[in-house]
């Protein structure tokens, strides 16, 4: 069973990913293609349904031309 805090982490990460993706004017499909992932995976991450792996965080960051730590920057508010 996933805790409320763990769910909040997934939701914050997903919302931040969506914001960054849209700032680059990319669709979910375009981002998925650039990252070598499936569009439905990106959608699930953005909706907070997926627990994204470290490897996929790096793949997504590279596709967005940003550093992985930028993808995680919105999680600071949880501490």
Buried (B, 14 or more C-beta within 10 A) or exposed (E): EEEEEEEBBBBBBBBBBBEBBEEEEBEBEBBBBBBEBEBEBBBBBBEBBBBBEEEBBBBBBBBBEBEBEEBBEBEEEEE
